[in-house]
Amino acid sequence: MSSCLSGRLIAARSLAFRKTSFRSHIRRLMVTLVVATTIDPASIGPASALLAMPGWHPGPFLQDMASFVNKGVRLLKHDNSIVREDHLDKRWETATGEVVDEVIFLSRHTAASNRPALTIHPIGVPHLREDEVPAAGGKPGWAAPPNARMGPWLRLLKVTLEATHHGPVIDSPTMFVEIGSTEEYWKRQDAAQAIALLVWKGLGLDGGIPVGDWSRHNGKKKILLGVGGGHYVPRHMDIVLKDDVWVGHLLSGYSLPMEDNGDAGVGGTWREAIKVAYEVTKASFPGGEILAHLDQKSFKSWQKNAILSFLKEQNINVGKPTNFR
């Protein structure tokens, strides 16, 4: 073999190695996926405000969905219901080779009170039976891993916590950030700007340290798993605001269906809901200390006793407010 041909073969192999290494690097790249829908003013408003900040450039399309790139963040816009587009994390990974580390959905919040609000919450419907149809996306018996940033972002902006509810189905650590509660407020630019700034600073796009990165927990490793209470989980939120703890799933009373069957025991899907919520919370906080916090006043004595017995059986530790300090 001539030295010239040998040299070309070596060069070709070197180029092939570099291309393979580059593709491997792309496959390993971890990104944050921010998702907005154009049909919701409380979603596209914050997305537009965020895109008006420096550093964004067009990214790849996911089917007919446009994306925008800024450092390790990918903002994806689609034209469909925010709770019906399932598996966007896996679809993004398949299309781009990038691994989705977390997902943040921008959305509207509705409430009977019609009060203005900025809210944040994990997602899932772990209490539903297999034969039930979720009213707002997701699938029965499922909950997404909670996004670790919820507690720190709650303290950063002083938004309101909501209990775990609705879809879409997704496997990555996820949270919803919402503007409520009527069309008047969904369209407000000051609310959109507040959410955009929260995401901008919270993800470190401002050049600062990202807020709520579990790998930077600095020894504060207690995670609250909320059990019981109303939709806005005030007793759980009090602890999160005061004691600098992390937030896992928050199961309000309606997500803990319980039936008193006398000697036959306590029926309902509450056990399944707690177990799923605990397991995916544990997955989001490797090495963390998960403590179930019960809203004691929201339960009857038989309900509380059944839950405490089940938590003990599952080796899930229970924490009083003082245990989170």
C-alpha positions as CSV (number, residue, x, y, z in Angstrom):
1,M,0.0,0.0,0.0
2,S,1.4,3.4,-1.0
3,S,2.1,5.9,1.8
4,C,-0.3,8.3,0.1
5,L,-3.2,5.8,0.2
6,S,-2.2,4.9,3.8
7,G,-2.3,8.5,4.8
8,R,-5.8,8.9,3.2
9,L,-7.1,5.9,5.0
10,I,-5.7,7.1,8.3
11,A,-7.3,10.6,7.7
12,A,-10.6,9.0,6.7
13,R,-10.7,6.9,9.9
14,S,-9.8,9.9,12.0
15,L,-12.6,11.9,10.4
16,A,-15.1,9.1,11.0
17,F,-14.0,8.8,14.6
18,R,-14.5,12.5,15.1
19,K,-17.9,12.4,13.5
20,T,-18.9,9.4,15.7
21,S,-17.6,11.2,18.8
22,F,-19.5,14.3,17.8
23,R,-22.7,12.4,17.3
24,S,-22.2,10.7,20.7
25,H,-21.7,14.0,22.3
26,I,-24.9,15.3,20.8
27,R,-26.8,12.3,22.0
28,R,-25.5,12.9,25.6
29,L,-26.4,16.6,25.6
30,M,-28.9,17.3,28.4
31,V,-31.4,20.1,27.7
32,T,-34.4,21.8,29.3
33,L,-37.5,21.8,27.3
34,V,-39.9,24.7,27.7
35,V,-43.2,24.1,26.1
36,A,-45.8,26.7,25.0
37,T,-49.0,26.6,22.9
38,T,-50.1,29.4,20.6
39,I,-53.8,28.8,21.4
40,D,-53.4,29.9,25.0
41,P,-52.6,33.5,25.8
42,A,-51.2,32.6,29.2
43,S,-48.8,30.3,27.5
44,I,-47.7,32.1,24.3
45,G,-47.5,35.4,26.3
46,P,-44.7,34.3,28.6
47,A,-43.0,32.4,25.7
48,S,-43.0,35.6,23.6
49,A,-41.6,37.6,26.5
50,L,-38.9,35.1,27.1
51,L,-38.0,35.0,23.4
52,A,-37.6,38.8,23.4
53,M,-34.6,38.3,25.7
54,P,-31.2,38.0,24.3
55,G,-29.4,34.8,23.0
56,W,-32.2,32.9,21.2
57,H,-31.9,31.5,17.7
58,P,-34.1,29.2,15.6
59,G,-33.7,25.5,16.4
60,P,-34.9,22.3,14.7
61,F,-38.6,21.6,14.0
62,L,-40.4,18.7,15.7
63,Q,-42.9,17.7,13.1
64,D,-44.6,21.1,12.5
65,M,-43.6,22.6,15.9
66,A,-41.0,25.4,15.8
67,S,-38.2,25.5,18.4
68,F,-35.8,28.1,19.7
69,V,-32.4,27.5,21.3
70,N,-30.6,29.4,24.0
71,K,-27.7,27.7,25.7
72,G,-29.1,24.4,27.2
73,V,-32.7,25.5,26.9
74,R,-35.1,24.6,24.0
75,L,-38.4,26.5,23.7
76,L,-40.9,24.5,21.8
77,K,-44.2,26.0,20.4
78,H,-47.2,24.1,19.1
79,D,-50.8,24.9,18.2
80,N,-52.6,22.2,20.2
81,S,-53.9,21.7,23.7
82,I,-51.1,21.9,26.3
83,V,-52.4,18.8,28.2
84,R,-52.9,16.6,25.1
85,E,-49.5,16.5,23.5
86,D,-48.0,13.4,25.1
87,H,-44.4,12.3,25.2
88,L,-42.8,15.5,23.9
89,D,-39.6,14.7,25.8
90,K,-39.1,11.4,24.0
91,R,-40.3,12.8,20.6
92,W,-37.7,15.6,21.0
93,E,-35.0,13.1,21.8
94,T,-35.8,11.0,18.8
95,A,-35.8,14.0,16.5
96,T,-32.7,15.7,17.8
97,G,-30.6,13.2,19.7
98,E,-30.7,15.5,22.7
99,V,-31.7,14.1,26.1
100,V,-34.5,16.1,27.8
101,D,-33.4,16.6,31.4
102,E,-36.6,18.5,32.5
103,V,-39.7,20.0,31.1
104,I,-41.5,23.3,32.0
105,F,-45.0,23.9,30.6
106,L,-46.3,27.4,30.3
107,S,-50.1,27.5,30.7
108,R,-53.2,29.2,32.0
109,H,-54.9,28.5,35.3
110,T,-58.6,28.5,35.9
111,A,-60.4,28.9,39.2
112,A,-63.9,29.5,40.4
113,S,-62.7,32.5,42.4
114,N,-61.6,34.3,39.2
115,R,-58.8,35.8,41.2
116,P,-55.4,36.8,39.6
117,A,-52.8,34.2,40.4
118,L,-49.4,32.8,39.4
119,T,-49.2,29.1,40.2
120,I,-46.8,26.2,39.9
121,H,-47.4,22.4,40.3
122,P,-46.4,18.9,39.4
123,I,-48.6,16.8,37.1
124,G,-50.3,13.4,37.1
125,V,-53.5,11.5,37.8
126,P,-52.2,8.6,39.9
127,H,-55.5,8.1,41.7
128,L,-57.6,7.3,38.6
129,R,-58.6,3.7,37.9
130,E,-57.7,2.1,34.6
131,D,-61.3,2.3,33.4
132,E,-61.5,6.1,34.0
133,V,-60.9,8.7,31.4
134,P,-58.7,11.7,32.5
135,A,-60.6,14.9,32.0
136,A,-57.5,16.9,31.2
137,G,-54.8,14.6,29.8
138,G,-52.5,12.1,31.4
139,K,-53.3,8.4,31.9
140,P,-54.8,6.6,34.9
141,G,-52.3,5.6,37.6
142,W,-49.6,7.8,36.2
143,A,-47.6,10.8,37.5
144,A,-44.6,12.5,36.0
145,P,-41.5,12.9,38.1
146,P,-41.7,16.3,39.8
147,N,-39.4,19.0,38.6
148,A,-36.9,19.7,41.4
149,R,-37.0,23.4,40.7
150,M,-40.6,23.9,42.1
151,G,-39.7,24.7,45.7
152,P,-36.8,27.1,44.9
153,W,-38.9,28.8,42.2
154,L,-41.8,29.1,44.6
155,R,-39.5,31.1,46.9
156,L,-37.9,33.0,44.1
157,L,-41.2,34.5,42.8
158,K,-43.6,33.7,45.7
159,V,-46.1,32.0,43.4
160,T,-48.8,29.7,44.6
161,L,-48.5,25.9,44.8
162,E,-51.2,23.7,43.4
163,A,-51.7,20.0,44.0
164,T,-50.7,17.4,41.4
165,H,-53.2,17.2,38.6
166,H,-53.8,16.7,34.8
167,G,-51.5,15.7,31.8
168,P,-49.9,15.5,29.4
169,V,-48.1,12.2,29.7
170,I,-44.4,12.7,30.0
171,D,-41.5,10.8,31.6
172,S,-39.1,13.6,32.4
173,P,-39.1,15.8,35.6
174,T,-41.9,18.2,34.9
175,M,-43.8,21.3,36.3
176,F,-46.4,23.6,35.0
177,V,-46.1,27.4,35.5
178,E,-49.4,29.2,35.1
179,I,-51.2,32.5,34.9
180,G,-54.7,32.6,36.4
181,S,-57.5,32.8,36.5
182,T,-59.6,34.5,33.8
183,E,-59.0,35.7,30.2
184,E,-58.3,39.2,31.4
185,Y,-55.4,38.0,33.4
186,W,-54.2,35.4,30.9
187,K,-53.5,38.2,28.5
188,R,-51.7,40.6,30.9
189,Q,-48.2,41.5,29.8
190,D,-47.0,42.1,33.4
191,A,-47.9,38.6,34.3
192,A,-46.3,37.2,31.1
193,Q,-43.1,39.2,31.9
194,A,-43.0,37.9,35.5
195,I,-43.2,34.3,34.3
196,A,-40.6,35.0,31.6
197,L,-38.2,36.5,34.1
198,L,-38.8,33.5,36.5
199,V,-37.7,31.1,33.7
200,W,-34.9,33.4,32.5
201,K,-33.3,33.7,36.0
202,G,-34.4,30.3,37.2
203,L,-32.6,28.5,34.3
204,G,-29.5,30.7,34.5
205,L,-30.1,32.3,31.1
206,D,-29.2,35.6,32.7
207,G,-25.6,34.3,33.2
208,G,-26.2,33.5,36.9
209,I,-26.4,30.2,38.7
210,P,-29.5,28.3,37.9
211,V,-32.1,28.2,40.7
212,G,-33.3,24.8,41.9
213,D,-30.7,22.5,40.5
214,W,-30.8,19.4,42.7
215,S,-27.1,18.7,42.0
216,R,-26.4,21.9,43.9
217,H,-28.5,21.1,47.0
218,N,-25.7,22.2,49.4
219,G,-26.6,19.6,52.0
220,K,-30.3,20.6,52.1
221,K,-31.8,17.3,51.1
222,K,-35.3,17.1,52.6
223,I,-38.1,16.7,50.2
224,L,-41.8,17.3,51.1
225,L,-44.3,14.8,49.7
226,G,-47.7,16.4,50.4
227,V,-50.6,14.2,51.5
228,G,-54.0,15.7,51.9
229,G,-55.5,19.2,52.0
230,G,-57.2,21.3,49.3
231,H,-56.1,22.1,45.8
232,Y,-53.9,24.9,46.8
233,V,-52.2,22.9,49.6
234,P,-51.7,25.8,52.0
235,R,-50.2,23.8,54.9
236,H,-47.7,22.2,52.7
237,M,-46.8,25.5,51.1
238,D,-46.2,27.1,54.5
239,I,-43.4,24.6,55.1
240,V,-41.9,25.0,51.7
241,L,-41.8,28.8,52.0
242,K,-40.4,28.9,55.6
243,D,-38.0,26.0,55.7
244,D,-36.2,26.0,52.4
245,V,-37.2,22.4,51.5
246,W,-37.7,20.8,48.1
247,V,-41.1,19.8,46.7
248,G,-42.2,16.5,45.4
249,H,-45.8,15.5,44.5
250,L,-48.7,17.1,46.3
251,L,-51.7,14.8,46.7
252,S,-54.8,16.8,47.7
253,G,-57.9,15.1,49.2
254,Y,-59.6,14.5,45.9
255,S,-56.5,12.6,44.7
256,L,-56.9,10.2,47.7
257,P,-60.2,8.4,47.2
258,M,-61.0,6.5,50.4
259,E,-64.0,4.3,51.1
260,D,-64.7,3.0,54.7
261,N,-65.7,-0.6,54.2
262,G,-65.8,-1.4,57.9
263,D,-64.1,-4.7,58.7
264,A,-63.2,-5.2,55.1
265,G,-60.8,-2.2,55.4
266,V,-60.4,1.0,53.6
267,G,-61.0,0.8,49.8
268,G,-60.3,3.3,47.0
269,T,-57.2,4.1,45.0
270,W,-55.5,6.2,47.6
271,R,-52.7,3.6,48.2
272,E,-51.8,3.5,44.5
273,A,-51.8,7.3,44.4
274,I,-49.4,7.6,47.3
275,K,-47.1,4.8,46.1
276,V,-46.8,6.2,42.5
277,A,-46.3,9.8,43.9
278,Y,-43.5,8.6,46.2
279,E,-41.7,6.5,43.6
280,V,-41.5,9.2,41.0
281,T,-40.6,11.8,43.6
282,K,-37.7,9.6,44.8
283,A,-36.5,9.3,41.2
284,S,-36.4,13.1,40.9
285,F,-34.3,13.5,44.0
286,P,-31.6,10.8,44.1
287,G,-30.0,10.6,47.6
288,G,-32.7,12.9,49.1
289,E,-34.7,12.4,52.3
290,I,-38.4,12.2,51.3
291,L,-40.8,13.0,54.2
292,A,-44.5,12.6,53.8
293,H,-46.3,15.6,55.3
294,L,-49.9,15.1,56.2
295,D,-52.5,17.9,56.3
296,Q,-53.8,16.4,59.5
297,K,-57.0,18.6,59.7
298,S,-58.2,17.5,56.3
299,F,-58.6,13.9,57.4
300,K,-61.1,12.0,59.5
301,S,-59.4,9.8,62.2
302,W,-60.0,6.6,60.3
303,Q,-58.5,8.1,57.1
304,K,-55.5,9.4,58.9
305,N,-54.9,6.1,60.7
306,A,-55.2,4.1,57.4
307,I,-52.7,6.5,55.7
308,L,-50.2,6.4,58.5
309,S,-50.4,2.6,58.6
310,F,-49.8,2.4,54.8
311,L,-46.9,4.8,54.9
312,K,-45.2,2.7,57.7
313,E,-45.8,-0.4,55.6
314,Q,-44.1,1.2,52.6
315,N,-41.2,2.5,54.7
316,I,-42.1,6.1,53.9
317,N,-41.1,8.4,56.7
318,V,-43.6,11.0,58.0
319,G,-42.5,14.5,58.9
320,K,-44.0,17.1,61.1
321,P,-43.4,20.8,60.3
322,T,-40.4,20.9,62.6
323,N,-38.7,18.0,60.9
324,F,-38.2,20.0,57.7
325,R,-35.9,22.6,59.3
